[in-house]
Amino acid sequence: MPIRLLSLPSKDLQYAINSMDLGDVIALSLCSNRTKNLVKDSKRRIEPIHAEVYGNRIRFNISDFQELQNDWDQDDLDLGDGVDNEFISLDLFDSLINIHRANEIEVWRRPEFAQCDWIVHLLSIFNESMIPRLRISDSCPIEYMNTIKQIIPKCNSLEIIRPCSNDVARKAFLKLAPIAEEVNFEINIFDNDNDISKFLTLNLNSVNFIDFESPFKLELSDLLVSNIDHLSIRIVNITDKELNRFAKLWMKGSHKFYRPKLITLVLKREMDINKEEVLKGIQYEFVEESTHQYRIRRGDGKELSIRIFAYIVDFEFE
Amino acid sequence: MSSTEQGTSSAAPAEPTTAPESAAAPEVPESFYYVHGKDKVVHKVSAGALQHSALIHGMISNLGYTEEQAKANPFPFENIDGDILQMVVDWCNQHKGKPTPPEDTNLPKQKEKLFDLVLAVNYLEIKELLTYCCKQVAMMVKGKSPEEIREIWMIPTDAEDEAAEKEAKKRAGKEAAGETAAAAGDAK
């Protein structure tokens, strides 16, 4: 026999909603505007939503928030075992979604919903203002990039990962990086015909180029044209001499409106940075000798902190 | 008025006795109170069992009734069906003086009564039982689709909600107009 759920006292109603499984909560939110608001008010805690693009559908991976007891739990989570965490996937299409839960796939329909409406609905019920993680790989067709940009106005982190063709990776970066607070570009697609400087000139907040299999080749000119606030490249091929020239050019003050705030370069492990070579001919002062941090100052008063430790160098512009 | 004797077993008092000397101490006789629901059937319940209900506990804590006075003045809960009150009393007796387990297998299984039970338990402020009931409510829709949930929980559609809201506004308007007319009539 049915019961009149919405007639329950609000506190009990919220408690009942808090006791529900994640998939059931999403189903409840789709019953009506009232139930949507009830779910929203329950402030359900989830792990950051992880969105992936497969063909013409967007998959949302959602799991319950996992309370970590200690550092060992974090290790378990990373390894993906020993953690009992409800996890569901939703494939978003126009007018319907496929929900994967408990080893079954169900289809839920809302004829009036387009893909963007599903996204707005799901973000809204979990009180998220944007998609926390958007992942692009070879499963995303190039011709679908424009649609993604239209239906996903903003995301916290854009991840471009293997397997991914050079064309998809390039297009994804140039099209979608501006909608992301942070970009993780986890594939080295650059060569003589396709150099990294085009990517570095974009006006972006934070970009991490990461490829441990194929080091990025970086030249002094690449660093000088960078327009990215927080840039990190690992791992990278660049000589100590070029790092020294970069610091000297900065000293000359020819880049008055240099935008970057922090550049972190991680060099190949066997190639430790020679700090004498990097700071050769430059007047510097120790910030903290134990942290291998040095400060250089130029005529207009601007400062640059250089931290050199083994195979990592940070340039922090103040 | 008919009467049932609930919770009359000579169970130990709610307070566990751990120290050896307390065993030798004279036993304090357990006090009993009486409650009845809409059906007027009176249930005799020990003070220990009633401690689960914050509402009743608050009511009796300063009464100092004798057995006769308690019998003569059962607490009336006219808003609770007799069978629901029976369920609540049974649960309180079963869990008298015991820590409540994380999962309660003794919870009534009748889904049709669950809604009334939640309301009663909420009114009587029995926190642990309310927790179990709400979990039971949540379990009713485990693995269900939005359409199935709407049916099980009788959730109105947006159109029905809008129609109900319009109706409520219309009614409120009419009532306000009626009151104004009545006030004008009184003034004359």
Interface residues (C-beta under 8 A of the other chain):
Chain A: M1 P2 I3 R4 L5 L6 S7 L8 P9 K11 D12 Y15 A16 I17 N18 S19 M20 D21 G23 D24 A27 L28 L30 C31 S32 N33 R34 T35 R101 A102 E106 W108
Chain B: K111 E112 L114 F115 V118 L119 N122 L130 T131 C133 C134 K135 V137 A138 M139 M140 V141 K142 G143 K144 S145 P146 I149 R150 E151 I152 W153 M154 I155 P156 T157 D158 D161
